[in-house]
């Protein structure tokens, strides 16, 4: 498999790549230009297809390369504004989806997902409130749901946009909950934990992962918050959770999706959920922006207004790499411990 982050101007790429984005048709002196973002499990790269003067032909080709389409690429690597890109002289042929392995085209987590799943399940089983525990255990002990969560992204592009990203996010939220509840022991940890464990059920229906990460119609029209709330309502009813407990659980769950629902936190657990979610999302986005900027240049991954404040020389990468490279050590070998 071609390692896209390591291609350099002058290289030749012969590979199957999936369309991640279509940036549209642009005119130039001799015709039209179709800009695509192509990728595989290692990363992505801009590809430019140089076409003739016919705008109708350009539009027809653009419709051929829907997001998720896999194409046979034979192209030279050129450079534009200091970054490598592919120069396509001929329209690449498409590949039959039955002949490909989708996992080869979407990045995956480099964390040990088995350890993460075990830690999350231990936290679910440690919920002391029997009704709350029953509310969340069923989906987390269902094999199909486990597999779906382990292969789902946390988002399409904002953060942890790779297979396993959703499980990483849940694990991180629960770890932050441990710390917050140890500092504020009057918080109802069981309720906050249950809300976090129901959170991914909406994200599962929001994303469709094949050769690319796509937003489903349900995710686009309803949103993950409403989808998760529907699951929470059904699970609370089946577990015969009291109406008061159910509404407080659903409130904390909606606050976790506050960026979309604009639900103001009105309980202590809701306030904690809001800031736990924001801390994880913002720190993760920043770390990923730093990584992209270190790899691709200072213009990558962060807005011009904000990048001047971001220290891309922070040496966090080496420590993180060492932790991930050890199969028997580092945080992958740690399971979540419920705060006493």
N, C-alpha and C positions, 0 to 999 in steps of 0.2 A: 504494500500500500504506500502510495506517495505521501510523504510527510509534508503537508502544505506549509507549516510554519518555517520549514527549512529550505524551501525553494528560493533560488536566487536568479537575478537577471542573467540571461544566457543559457539557463537550463531549458530542457525540453520536457514537457509533461505528457505522458501517455497514461491515461487513467480513466476510470469511471468515477464521475463526480455527480452529486445531487444538486439540483437548483434550490438554493436557500431563499433567494430573493430575486425579483425582476425589477431593476431600477428604471426601466422604461427606455424609450427610443429618443435619441438625440441627433439632431442634424449636424453634419460637418461639411467641409468644402466639397467632397466628392460623393456624398451620399448620406447614409444614415448609420447610426451606431446603436446597437442594442447592448445594454450593460446588465450583466448577470452576476450574482454572487453564487459561487459554486463551492461545495464543501464535501468533506468526508469526516470520518470520526476523529481525524487529527486536527481539523480546523477548517478555515474557509479562505477564499481568495476572490478578488474581483476579476471577472473575465469580460473582455470587450469583443463583440462580434461585429466586424466591419462589413457593412452591406452597401449595395448600390443605391442609385437615386430613387428607386420605387418605394414610396412610403407605404403603399398597400402591402408590398412584399415584406417589409419590415414588420408591419403589424401582424401579418399572418404568422411569421416566425415567432414573434413575441408570444402569441397565444399557444404555440407549440410547447413552450418551455414553462409550464406551470410549476409552481413551487412543489417540490417533491419529485419531479421528473429526474430520472438518472440519464446522463448523457455520456457518450464516449468522447473524451477530450484528447485531441492531439494538437498541442499548441506550444509556442515559444513563450518563455517568461521574459517580459519586458519590465520596465520601471517607469513609474509615473509619480511625481512628487515624492520621490524617495522610497516608494513602496513597490514591491513586486506585483505584477498582474499578468494575466494570461491574454495573449493576443490571438483571437480566433479568426483565421482567414476564411474558413468554410463553416457553415452551420453544422454543429455536432449532431450525430445521429442519436436517437433515444434508445433506451434499453428496456426490454420487457421486464416488468416488475417481478414476474415469476422466476426470473433468472438471477435475482440479486438477493443479498442478505441485508435487510434494512439496517441492522446494527452496525454495518460497516460505514454508514453515512451520517450517523448522529453520534456526537461525542458521548462518552460515558464517564461516570465518576471514577476517580482513582482512589476512592475510599473503599474500605472493606465493608461491603453492604451487609454481609452476614452478621458482622459484629454490631453494626448500627441497628439492624432489625432486632437482634436479640436484646439490645439495650432498651429499645422502644417497647418491646413486648413485656419486659420486666417492669417497666414503669406502668404500663397498663394494668398488669396483674397486681401491682402494689397499691392501687387505689383502694382506700379503706371503705369508702361508701359503697355498699354492695350494689345499689341501684345504678350509681354512676359507672361502676366497674362493668356491670352487665351492658350498659348503654354503649360502651366503646369497645368491649372485647370482641363482639361478634365480627365486625369487619376486619379487625386486626388479626384474628385467628383464622380467617377464611383464606385458603391457599391462593385462590385466584386474585383476591384483593391484595394480598401480600406481594405477589408477583407484579401486579399492576403498579403498586406504589414504588417498588424497587426499580422499576424501569421507567418511571415518569419523571419529567423535568419539573422544576419548581416554577419556571416561567418560560415564555417563548424566547425572550432575549434579555430581560432586565437583570436577572441573576440566577445562577445555578441552572442555566439553560442547557442541560444535558441529562441523559438517562441516569437515574439515581439521585438527581438533584432534589427531588421532593422528599425522599427519605432523609437526605442530609439536612434539609430544612427542619423537618419535624424533630430530628435528633437535636439540632442546635437550639430550637425553641424550648425543648424540654430541659436541656442543660442550663439555659438561662433562667428557666423557671426555678430550678433547684437553687440557684444563687439568690434570686429575688426573694423566694419564700424563706430562705435562711436569714435574710436581712430583715424581712417583714413577716414574722411568724404568725401574725393575725390574719394574713391572707388565707383564703380557703384553697389550699393547694390542690385538693382533689378536683374541684370545679375547674380551675385553671388548666390542670393537666388534661381533663376530659375534653375541654374545648380544643386544645391543641391537637389531640388525637383524632378529633372529628374533622379538623381543618382540611386534611388532604383529600377527603372524599369529594369535595367540590372541585379541587384542582384536577382530580382524575378525569372528571367529565369535561373539564375545560380544554384539555389538550389531547391531540391525536398524534402519536409518534409513529411514523413509518420511516421514510428516508429523510424526513425533515420534521420539525416540530410545528404543528399547525393548531390554530384555535378552532374548536368545534363550533357548530351553530349554537349549541346550548351555552358554550362559554362566551360566545360573542353576544348573544341576545339576552341571556339570563345572568351570566357572570358566576364566578366560583363561589361567591358569598351566598347567593340565593340557593345554588345547588347544594352547598354544604348544609345550609339551614334546613333544607327539605329532608336531607338524610338525618340530621339531628332530631327534627320533629318526629320522624318515623321511628328512630331508634329509641328515643325517650318514651314514646307511646308504648312500644313493644316491651320495654323494660319496666313499664308502669312507674316511671319517675313522677314525682309529685309535680303538679302544675307550676308551683313556685320555683322548684329546683330546675324544671325544664326551661322556663323562661329566662332564668339567670344564666343557665348554660348556653342557650341560644344567643343571649345578649353578648356574652364573652366571645362566642364564635364569630358573630357579625363584626365585633370590634376588631378581631384579628384581620378581617378583610376591610378594615376601615377606609383604606385608600380608595376603595371602589364604592363602598356603601355609604360613606360619610356618616357613619353611626357614631355619635358622641358617647364615650364611656361614662356610665352612670352608676357603676359599682366599683368597689376596690379592685376586684378581679378584672373588670373591664379596663380600668386604668393600667393595671399591670400588663394585661394582654396587649394593649396598644403600644406601650413602650418596649416590651420584649420583641414584638414583631418589627417595630421600626429599627431597633438596634440591630437585629439580625440582618434585615434587608439592607440597611444603609452601610453597615460595615462590610457585608459581603460584596455589595456593588463597588465600594471603594477599593477593596483588595483586588477585585477582578479588573477594575480600571487600571490600577497600578501595574498589574501583570501585563495587560495589553499595551500599556504605554512603554513598559520596559522592553517588550518584545517588538512592538510595531512602530514605536516613535511617540513623541509627546503629544501628537494630535489625536491619538487613538483612545477611544473609550471614555472620554471625559469632555464636558462642555468647555469651550474657550473661557467662559466667565469663571469657571471653578478650577480649572487645571492649574492656574498659577498658585493656588494654595495647597496643592497636593504634592507631597514629598515623594517623588518616584524613586528616590535613592534609598529609601528605607530598606534595610536588609532583612526583610521578613521572609523572603522567598527561600533562602538557603535552609533556614530552620524548618519551614513547612515541608520542604522537599525531603529532608532527612527523616521527619516523622512519618511521611507517607511511604517512604521506600522500605521501611522495615516491616516485614510481614508479621513479626511477633512482638512488636513494640509500638510505642507511640500511642496516640489516642485511639487507633483502631482497635486496640486490645482492651479498651476500657468500656465497661457497661455503665449505664446510668444508675446512680444510686439515689434512692428516694431520700430527701432531706428528713431528718428526724426532728 
